[in-house]
Amino acid sequence: MGLKQYYFTAAVAVLYATPAYAQRLPEARGEDLLSQHCAMCHATGRSGTSPQSKAPPFRMLGRLTLELLQGPLESGLLSGHPAMPKFVFPQQDVSAILRYLRSIQER
C-alpha cells in the first residue's frame, strides 16, 4: 500500500468512526425505507404535504404513536383501509425507521 492510499484509508476510517456519522447511518436507512415504501401516500420528510390527503405526514405522528409502531412494523403493518399494502420489516430496519421518525417529529 502506497503512502497516499494509506492516508486515504485512514481518513475514511476516521470518518466512519465519528459519532455523527454512526448516528446518521440508521436514520438515513430509515429515511430511504420510508421514501421507498410510503412516500406514494405519506409526506415522509420534515416538510411537504402527503400525496394522499387522508394520509398523515409522518412528521406529525407524535412520540406515543411511534412507540406503538415497533410491534406492527415487525409483524406486519396493516391499516384500516384496503389500499394500504402490508409491510413487514426486519428488526434492524424497524430500528432505523423509528430513529428517522423520531428525528423528524414536529415539537
N, C-alpha and C positions, 0 to 999 in steps of 0.2 A: 504494500500500500504506500503510495506516494504521500508526501507531506501535505499537499493540497487536499487530497482525498481524506486524509486523517482529520484535518481541521474541519472539513465539511461534515464528516460523520460525527465528530464531537459536537459540532454546533447543532446538528439535527437531534442528537441525543439529549442535549440540554433543553432544546425547545420542547420535546415531548415529555420531559421530566418536570416541566414547570407546572405548578398547581393550577394556574389559569387555564392552560391547555387541557389538562387532565379533567378539570371540571366541565369544560365546554364540550368535550367529546360526547358524553352521553346526551347532553341537551341537543347537540347537532343531530345525533342519530334520531332522537325523539321527534325533532322538527321534520326531518326527512320522512319518517314513517307517517306522520300525520299529513304532511303535504301529499304523499303518495296515495294514502288510503281515504282521507277525509275531506280534502280541500274541494272536492267536487260539490259539496253541500255546505261545509262549515268554513268560516274565516278561521284560519289556523295560526295567524300571526298576531303581532302586537297591535295591529290596526286593520281596518277594512271591514267590509260587510260580508256576510255569508251569501254565497250564490243562491242558496235556497232561503227564502225569507223566514221560514219557520225553524231553521237550524240555528241554534245559538252560536255566536262566536266563541271559540274556545278560551279566549282571554277573559270571559265573563262567567266561567263555570263556578268559581269560588273554591275556597280551600276545603270545605266539607265535602263537596261533590267529588273533588279529586281523591280524597281519602277513600271514598266509597267505590271508586273506579278500579282499584287494583284487582280485586277478585273477578269482576266481569271481564276485564281485559285479558286475564289469564285463561278463563274458562269459556269465553265466547260472549262478546258484547252484542246484545240484541236491543232493539229499540221497540217502542210501542207502535211503530208504523212499518208496513211491509216493504217500503222502498229501501230501507237501510239494510245493507248486507251484514252478515255475521262476520265478525272479526275475532280471531284468536291469535294472541301474541305470546311468544316465549317470555319467561320472567325477565330476562335481560332487556328485552325490548320494552316491556311494561315499565321497568325502572327508568329507562331512557325517556319514554313518553311522559311519565309523571314528572320527572325532573324538568323537562321542557315546559310542560303545562304550568308547573309552579312558577317558573321563571317569567311567564308572560301574563300572569293574573293581574288584573287591574286592582288597585288597592283602594 
